[in-house]
Amino acid sequence: MILVTGGTGLVGAHLLYQLIISGEKPIALKRTSSDISKTKKIFSYYSKDHETLFNKIKWIDGDILDYYSVLDAMDGIKNVYHAAASVSFQSSDKEGIISTNVTGTTNIVNAAIEKKVEKLIHVSSIGALGRATANGIVTEETYWSSKKSSVYSTSKYHAEMEVWRGIAEGLNAVIINPSIILGPGDWSTGSSKLFATMYNGLKFYSTGTNGFVDVEDVVRVMRMLMKSDITGKRFIINSENVSYKDFFSWMADSLCVPRPKYKATRLLSEIAWRLLWMRGLLTGTKSTITRETAITANQNYYYSNNKITKEFNISFLSVKNSVKKNAAFFINDNNNSGN
């Protein structure tokens, strides 16, 4: 039996779809307040028979912050995919981020050990990796430092430490560190929101570089790792390192909107996040641009995928083609919504 956490998120929902069409019968742990219609929507992107496929998921109510509900969920479970996480770069969300990402992972690891689960795949982030200096390449061995790290990055690092602790205690586990994941889903949150932002008229592009990967490739690697004998390792999952200028240009072209014309310098970004923060105080809304995201968008980060490509001799969908594919999903949704 297979247990999936985070089944209403981008990675978890795509994973559930792939498991279902492969003939598996996954169990998905969700909170009672979770909106599972998001998962059904993702199924609809890939199959006309999405209702039938979606109904094959066995949903069980629980909470990764409640150890005993996690323990109950792992009864008879052989493999666990832990994809549940809180993603935010808002300092005000610190308590919730730490609780979900660290305490939640602690509970998953402890329950997996107690229930003698055969293998765990933990979805981490490139945020838990160190930052190479002088435009160097980040690998799985690049040392992480708490200096200038966001709350989210810090939480993912400490979550990984719990997995490594579990490995030391005898748990078979593998950690993956995906770069920025591109895929269709909730267009109002996460990386998917970039498509909506561009469609609605993004005027500025930032000067940095980052790694990107398609969600279907992330899920494909997760399943390959689960089926393998590999344990006690971590892998960067990254397709390409692309400048934000190229990335935004490809996105604009795919959405048939004008490309961003103005360069968002570091100074302009610093001013922008402060103004948006002040506006948020007045309106009670949270901006997607924070101090952390403004800094990151103007840095050049390069991530190596050599370790995973050598392990499985695989190739990834190009970022340009991933953008084109997911922009088509967005346009279709936008047209069907009547906007």
N, C-alpha and C positions, 0 to 999 in steps of 0.2 A: 504494500500500500504506500501511496505517496501523499505527503502533506505539503501544502503550499501556503505560506503566509504572504500577505500583501497582494491577494488575488484581485483586488479592485484597482490596483495601480497599473502603471504602464507595463512594467516588466512582468509582474505577476499575472496579469490578464492574458498577455501574449503567451506566457508559459502554459497557462491552463489550456489555451486553444491548441497549442502544439501537442500537449499531452493527450487531449481528447481525440484529436484526429489520428493520433498514433495508436489508439485503442486502449489507452490507460484510463483508469477511473480515479482521478485525483480527489482528495479531500481538501477543501479550502477553508482555512480558519479566518473568520471575520468578526468584527464587532457588531453588536446588534444594530448600531446606527449606520453601518456601512451601506453605501449605495451600490448594490450589485448590478444595477442597470448600466453602469459604466463598463463593466466587463462584457455584458451582452452587446453593447454598442461596438466594442472592439471586435467581438466575434463576427459582427455583421459586415465588417470591412473585408473579410476573407471568405465568407461562405453565404450562399443564399439559404442554406439550411441551418442558419445560426441558432434558431430557437431550439431545434432538436439537440444540437451539439451543446449549447449552453446548459440545457436541462440535465445533461449527464454529469455536471459538477455536483458533488455532495458538499453543500455548505454547512458548516457547523459554527455556532456562535461561541465566541470566546474572546479573550484579550491577551496579547502577549505580555501585558503588564500584570496579569493574574497568573501566577505560576501554576496553580492547581488546574486552571482551565487549559493551560498549555499541556500539562501532564496528561489530562484526560484526552486531549486531542491527539496525543501521540500513541494512544493504545493501538497496538497492532501495526504501527507505522514502520516501514522499512527505510524509506528515503525522505529527507526533508529539504525543501527549497525555501530558504529564508529570504524573502524579498521585501518584507514589510519594513518601512522606514518613514521617518518624518523628515521632509526636505524643506528647509527654510534658511534664509540668510538674514532674517530679522532678529536682532539681538533680543527683542522682547519675547521671542518664542523659545528662548534658551532652555527653560525648565522642561517644556514639552519635548524638545528635540533630544535632550540628554536622556530623559526618561524613556522615550520610545526606542531610541537607537541603542542605548547602552543597557539599560535595565531590561528592555525587551529581549535583546540578544542574549543577555545573561540567562534569562529564563528559558529561552530556546535551547541554549547549550546545555544547561543543567538537566532539563527534561530529556533531551536527546541521550545524554549519558545514562540517566536513571532508567530510561526505557530501552536502552541498548539499541538505539537506532543504528542502522548499518552505515549511513553516510549522510552528511550535511553539506549542501552548497550554500554558502553565505554571500549575498550580494552586497558588496561594499561600494567604494567609490574611488575615483582618482584623487578625491579630496583627502583620502587617508594616506596618500603617498607624499613623499618629500618633494621639495621644489628644487630642480637642478639650477645651478647658477650659470651665468654667462651663456644663456641659450643652449644649455646642455640637454641631453635626452634623459627623461625620467624613466627608470626601470623599476622592477619590483623590489630592488635592493636600495633604492634611494631613501636615505634616512629622513624620517618625518620630524619636524620640529614644531613645537607649540607656538613659536614666535610668529605673530601676525596671522595665525590660522583662524578661520571663522569658527563659530560655534558648531556649525554643521560638520566641518572637516574634523574638528576635535572629537565630536561625538562618534563619527565613523571610525576614527582611529582607535578610540577606546572600545568600541564594539568589536573591532578586529582583535583587540587584545583578549577579549573574552573568548573568541573562537580559538585563538592560539592557546589559551589556557585549557580549553576543552580538548584540543589536540594533545597537549601534554598529559592530559588525564586519560587518554586512550580513545578519544573520539576521532573517527575518520571524517575529515572535513577538508573542503577546498574553498578558498576565498577568491572571488573575482572582483576586479577593480575596473568597472566600465568608465569610459570617458563620457562626454555629454551624449545622452541617449536620444536618438531621433525616432519618433514613431507617432502614429495617430492615437488619439485618446481624448482626454478632456482638454479642449483647446484653451481653457481659461487658467490652466496651471502648468507648472514645470516647463520643460523645454518645448512642449507642444504649444505653449502660449506664444512662442516666438513667431509661429506662423500667423496667428491672429494679429499680433503686434505689427508685423510687416504688412499684412493685408490692409490694415487700417491706416497705414501711412507712416512708416518709420523714415525719418529724415536724416538720421545720423548713423554712421558706422564707427565702431571702435577700432583701435590700432593693433590690438593683440592677436594672438594665435592660440588655438586650443585643439584638443582632440575630440573627435566625434565618431559615433558608431550607431548603426541601425539597430533598433530593438530586436528585430528578427535574428540578427547575428548574435546578439547577446544571449538570447534564449537558446539558439542552436549550440553555442559553446557550453552553456550551463548543462544541457542534456548530454553532450559528449563527455563532459567531465564527470557527470554522475555515473555514466555507464562504464567509465574507465577504472583502472586500478589506482589512479592518482589520488594521493591524499597528502595532507600536511604541506600544501603549496598554495601560492597565490599567483594570479595571472592578470595582467593588464589586458582589457578587452577594448581595443581601439582600432578603428579603420584607418583614419588619416589625421594628420595635423594640418589644420586649415586656418588661414587668416580669417578674421571676422569680416573683413571687407569682401573677400571672395564668397564666404558663406552667405552673407546677407545679399550679395548680388545674385547668387544662384537662387536663393529663396524668392527674391523679387521677380526674377525672370520666370520662375515656375508658377508664381501666383499672378503673373501678368500685371504687375504694378511697377511704378518707377523705382529704380534703384536708389538707395540712400545716397545723397550727394555730399553731405558734410562730414568731415572728420571730427569725431568726438575726442579731442585731446584729453590728456590726463587732467589738466586744469579744468576744462569744461565739465568733465565727468565728476570731479570733486564738487563743483558748484551745483551740478544737477542733482546729485543724491541728497545734498543738504536741503535744497529747495523742496524736493519731493518729500523729504522727511518732515519738514515744517508743515507742508500742506497736509500730510497725513495726520499730524497732531490736530489740525483744525477740522478735518473732515472725518476722522476716525477710520480712514482706509489705510491699507499698507501698500507701499510702492514696491514694484518688482525690482527697482534699482536701489540698492543699498550701498553702504560704504564698501562692503566686501565685493559685491558684484562689479562695482565701478572700478575697483583696483584690478580685479581679475581680468576684466575686459580689455585692459590696456597692457597686460603682461603677455609675454610669449612663452607658452608652455608646449613642450614637445614630449610625446609619450611613445615609448617603444612597444611594439606588439610582437617582437621577435620570439619571446618565450612561448607564447601560445601558438604562433604560426609554425614554429619548429616542432612543437609537441604533436600537432594534428595535421600539419601540412595543409592548412586551410587558407582561404582568401576571404576578404570582406567586401561587401557592397560598397562602392565608392560613396563618399559623402554627397557628391553632386547628384548621383542617381537616387540616393536615399531622400534627399531634399525634394527631388522631382516627384518621387513616388508618394511621399507624405503630403506634399502640396496638393496633389490630385485628390487625396482623401479630404483635405480641408475644403477645397473648392466645392466638392460634391456635397459635403455637409452644409456649407454656407448657402449653396443654391437651394437645397432642400428645406432649409429653415426659412426661406422666403426673404432673406436679407439682400 
